[in-house]
Amino acid sequence: MTKREITVAHSPDSDDAFMFYALATGKVQSPELEFRHHLKDIESLNREAQQGVWDVTAISFHAYPYVADRYVLMPCGGSMGEGYGPIVVSQRPLAPRELAGKKLAIPGTLTTAYLVMKIYQPEFEAVVVPFDKILDAVQEGSVDAGLLIHEGQLTFRSLGLHLVADLGKWWQEQFDLPLPLGGNAIRREWSKPLRDEIGRLVRDSIQYGLDHRQEAMAYALGFARDMDPELADKFVGMYVNGYTLEYGERGVRAIETLLQLAHEGGLIPRKPTIEF
């Protein structure tokens, strides 16, 4: 029997690698479905989701209003920060209020980090830089500050850079909710039984990684960009957590709050219904 091929696109990062480890290595399998993994940065995935390129794809929650006609969210695979999230760093000490009018390197205009930054401080000059080059841009002084996602959140101090703002901490103080960053989406046109089966397999892959942390981390380290294993383990633990298995009431409320604020601020064209 020929298996049906399902394309799965996600970021080449240690947390996503951990999440999809069991699916990518055959620890979790389906008699009917075959998964083909494609690795791209999150801004590229957001753009490609607008064109419906992949069957299952990681997206930023900021991108959801722009792709909701093609995709629905899966009930697992979310990245949420409980009191932490994207941060702003600079070469010289800056107070948060000094970010107004400054040139800020961002990882893409459809990333949730950029959306939250616009809610936090609307007045800055955005300069799009690949997420893994933002630290370089800050160090060389081509921008005043940089908005960091992924592992740079844990390594910036080793480069002598200064923390200006922690958006995840600010979000929690403001709304007492986790900061919803990204999730997995699946083709809307597919039947509910097929979507449910794929969702079950992805959830099983996440659970397998959590249950076999040492072997899943050994695999994920290959995607950690030479990060210290202890720091990489900490990073994975930050973004593969209980919300990754299931959003729950707080997780759903966090997504709704983010999109409501974005809509009220004129930052997204419409507020879509959150569908899983």
C-alpha positions as CSV (number, residue, x, y, z in Angstrom):
1,M,0.0,0.0,0.0
2,T,1.4,3.4,-1.0
3,K,1.3,5.9,1.9
4,R,-0.1,9.3,1.4
5,E,2.6,11.9,1.6
6,I,2.1,14.8,4.0
7,T,4.5,17.8,3.9
8,V,5.5,19.3,7.2
9,A,7.3,22.6,7.4
10,H,8.9,24.1,10.5
11,S,11.8,26.1,11.7
12,P,15.4,24.7,11.8
13,D,15.5,25.3,15.5
14,S,16.1,23.1,18.5
15,D,12.6,23.4,19.9
16,D,10.9,22.5,16.7
17,A,13.4,19.7,16.1
18,F,12.6,18.3,19.6
19,M,8.9,18.5,18.8
20,F,9.1,16.7,15.5
21,Y,11.9,14.3,16.5
22,A,9.7,11.2,16.8
23,L,8.0,11.8,13.5
24,A,11.2,12.7,11.6
25,T,13.0,9.5,12.9
26,G,10.2,7.0,12.6
27,K,9.6,6.6,16.4
28,V,6.0,7.6,15.7
29,Q,4.6,6.2,12.5
30,S,1.4,5.8,10.6
31,P,0.4,2.9,8.4
32,E,-1.3,5.3,5.9
33,L,0.7,8.5,6.1
34,E,4.3,9.4,5.3
35,F,5.7,12.8,6.5
36,R,8.2,14.8,4.6
37,H,9.9,17.5,6.6
38,H,11.0,20.9,5.2
39,L,13.0,23.4,7.3
40,K,12.7,27.1,6.8
41,D,12.8,30.3,8.9
42,I,9.5,31.3,10.4
43,E,9.0,34.4,8.3
44,S,9.4,32.4,5.1
45,L,6.9,29.9,6.4
46,N,4.5,32.7,7.2
47,R,4.8,34.0,3.6
48,E,4.5,30.5,2.1
49,A,1.4,29.7,4.2
50,Q,-0.3,32.7,2.5
51,Q,0.2,30.7,-0.8
52,G,-0.9,27.3,0.8
53,V,2.5,25.7,0.0
54,W,2.6,23.2,2.8
55,D,0.2,20.7,4.2
56,V,1.2,21.2,7.8
57,T,3.2,24.3,8.7
58,A,4.5,26.2,11.7
59,I,3.2,29.8,11.6
60,S,3.4,32.9,13.8
61,F,0.1,33.7,15.4
62,H,0.5,37.2,13.8
63,A,0.2,35.4,10.4
64,Y,-3.0,33.6,11.3
65,P,-5.4,36.3,10.1
66,Y,-3.6,36.2,6.8
67,V,-3.8,32.5,6.3
68,A,-7.0,31.5,8.1
69,D,-8.8,31.1,4.7
70,R,-6.4,28.2,3.9
71,Y,-5.5,26.8,7.3
72,V,-6.9,26.0,10.7
73,L,-4.8,25.8,13.8
74,M,-3.9,22.4,15.2
75,P,-4.6,21.8,18.9
76,C,-1.0,21.0,19.6
77,G,2.4,22.3,18.7
78,G,2.1,25.8,20.1
79,S,5.1,27.9,21.4
80,M,4.1,30.0,24.4
81,G,6.3,31.8,26.9
82,E,5.1,31.9,30.5
83,G,6.8,35.1,31.7
84,Y,9.4,35.1,28.9
85,G,9.6,35.6,25.2
86,P,11.2,37.8,22.5
87,I,13.6,40.4,23.9
88,V,15.1,43.6,22.7
89,V,18.9,44.1,23.1
90,S,21.3,46.9,22.4
91,Q,25.0,47.5,22.2
92,R,24.8,50.3,24.8
93,P,22.4,50.6,27.7
94,L,19.0,51.9,26.7
95,A,15.8,52.5,28.7
96,P,12.7,51.0,27.1
97,R,11.3,54.5,26.5
98,E,14.3,55.3,24.4
99,L,13.3,52.8,21.7
100,A,10.8,55.3,20.3
101,G,12.2,56.4,16.9
102,K,15.1,54.0,17.0
103,K,16.2,51.7,14.2
104,L,15.3,48.2,15.4
105,A,16.3,44.9,13.7
106,I,13.3,42.6,13.5
107,P,13.0,38.9,12.2
108,G,10.1,39.7,9.9
109,T,6.9,41.7,9.7
110,L,4.6,38.7,10.1
111,T,6.4,37.4,13.2
112,T,4.5,37.6,16.5
113,A,7.6,39.2,18.0
114,Y,7.2,42.2,15.6
115,L,3.4,42.4,16.4
116,V,4.0,42.4,20.1
117,M,6.7,45.0,19.7
118,K,4.3,47.2,17.9
119,I,1.8,46.8,20.7
120,Y,4.5,47.6,23.3
121,Q,6.1,50.5,21.4
122,P,4.5,51.5,18.1
123,E,7.1,54.2,17.2
124,F,10.2,52.6,15.8
125,E,11.9,52.1,12.5
126,A,11.8,48.4,11.6
127,V,14.7,46.9,9.7
128,V,14.1,43.3,8.5
129,V,17.1,41.1,9.2
130,P,17.3,37.3,9.2
131,F,16.7,36.1,12.7
132,D,20.1,34.5,13.0
133,K,21.9,37.7,11.9
134,I,20.2,40.1,14.3
135,L,22.9,39.8,17.0
136,D,25.5,40.6,14.3
137,A,23.5,43.7,13.2
138,V,23.4,45.0,16.8
139,Q,27.1,44.3,17.4
140,E,28.2,46.1,14.3
141,G,26.0,49.0,15.0
142,S,23.9,49.0,11.8
143,V,20.8,49.2,14.0
144,D,20.2,50.7,17.4
145,A,18.7,47.6,18.9
146,G,17.6,44.1,17.9
147,L,14.4,42.0,18.5
148,L,15.6,38.5,19.3
149,I,13.7,35.2,18.9
150,H,15.1,31.7,19.4
151,E,18.4,31.0,21.1
152,G,19.7,34.5,21.1
153,Q,17.5,35.2,24.0
154,L,19.8,33.1,26.2
155,T,23.2,34.0,24.6
156,F,23.2,37.8,24.1
157,R,24.9,38.6,27.4
158,S,28.0,36.6,26.4
159,L,28.4,39.1,23.5
160,G,28.4,42.0,25.9
161,L,24.9,43.2,24.8
162,H,22.3,44.8,27.1
163,L,18.7,43.9,27.7
164,V,16.4,46.7,26.9
165,A,13.0,45.0,27.2
166,D,11.6,41.5,27.8
167,L,8.3,41.3,25.9
168,G,7.3,38.1,27.5
169,K,7.7,39.4,31.0
170,W,5.9,42.7,30.0
171,W,3.0,40.7,28.5
172,Q,2.6,38.6,31.7
173,E,2.6,41.7,33.9
174,Q,0.0,43.4,31.7
175,F,-2.4,40.4,31.0
176,D,-1.4,37.6,33.4
177,L,-1.3,35.3,30.4
178,P,1.4,33.4,28.5
179,L,2.7,35.1,25.4
180,P,1.5,33.1,22.3
181,L,4.2,33.1,19.7
182,G,3.5,30.4,17.1
183,G,1.6,27.2,16.4
184,N,1.1,24.5,13.8
185,A,-1.6,24.9,11.1
186,I,-3.1,22.3,8.8
187,R,-5.0,22.6,5.5
188,R,-8.6,23.7,6.1
189,E,-9.9,21.9,3.0
190,W,-9.0,18.5,4.4
191,S,-11.6,16.3,6.1
192,K,-11.8,16.5,9.9
193,P,-10.9,12.8,10.3
194,L,-7.7,13.3,8.4
195,R,-6.8,16.5,10.2
196,D,-7.6,14.8,13.5
197,E,-5.3,11.8,12.7
198,I,-2.4,14.1,11.7
199,G,-2.9,16.1,14.9
200,R,-2.8,12.9,16.9
201,L,0.5,11.9,15.3
202,V,2.1,15.3,15.9
203,R,0.9,15.3,19.5
204,D,2.3,11.7,19.9
205,S,5.6,13.0,18.6
206,I,5.7,15.9,21.1
207,Q,4.8,13.5,23.9
208,Y,7.5,11.0,22.8
209,G,10.1,13.8,23.0
210,L,9.0,14.8,26.5
211,D,9.0,11.1,27.6
212,H,12.4,10.4,26.0
213,R,14.0,13.8,26.7
214,Q,17.7,12.7,26.5
215,E,17.5,11.1,23.1
216,A,15.2,13.9,21.7
217,M,17.7,16.5,23.0
218,A,20.6,14.7,21.4
219,Y,18.7,15.0,18.1
220,A,17.7,18.7,18.8
221,L,21.3,19.7,19.5
222,G,22.0,19.3,15.8
223,F,19.7,22.3,15.3
224,A,21.0,24.4,18.2
225,R,23.7,26.4,16.1
226,D,26.6,25.3,18.3
227,M,24.8,26.3,21.5
228,D,26.0,24.9,24.8
229,P,24.0,21.7,25.5
230,E,22.8,23.0,28.9
231,L,21.5,26.3,27.4
232,A,19.9,24.4,24.5
233,D,18.1,22.2,27.0
234,K,16.9,25.2,28.8
235,F,15.7,26.8,25.6
236,V,13.8,23.7,24.5
237,G,12.2,23.5,28.0
238,M,11.0,27.1,27.6
239,Y,9.1,26.5,24.4
240,V,8.1,22.8,24.5
241,N,5.9,22.7,27.5
242,G,2.3,21.9,28.6
243,Y,0.9,24.4,26.2
244,T,2.7,22.6,23.3
245,L,0.7,19.5,24.1
246,E,-2.6,21.3,24.5
247,Y,-3.4,25.0,24.6
248,G,-6.0,24.8,27.3
249,E,-8.3,27.7,28.3
250,R,-5.4,30.1,29.2
251,G,-3.6,29.4,26.0
252,V,-6.7,30.0,23.8
253,R,-7.4,33.2,25.8
254,A,-3.8,34.3,25.2
255,I,-4.2,34.0,21.4
256,E,-7.6,35.7,21.5
257,T,-6.1,38.6,23.6
258,L,-3.2,39.0,21.2
259,L,-5.3,39.2,18.1
260,Q,-7.9,41.4,19.8
261,L,-5.2,43.9,20.7
262,A,-3.7,43.8,17.3
263,H,-7.1,44.4,15.6
264,E,-7.9,47.3,18.0
265,G,-4.6,48.8,17.2
266,G,-5.1,48.5,13.4
267,L,-2.2,46.1,13.2
268,I,-4.1,43.3,11.5
269,P,-6.9,43.6,8.9
270,R,-9.4,41.4,10.8
271,K,-9.7,39.3,13.9
272,P,-10.2,35.7,12.8
273,T,-12.2,33.1,14.8
274,I,-9.7,30.9,16.6
275,E,-10.4,27.4,15.1
276,F,-8.6,24.2,16.1
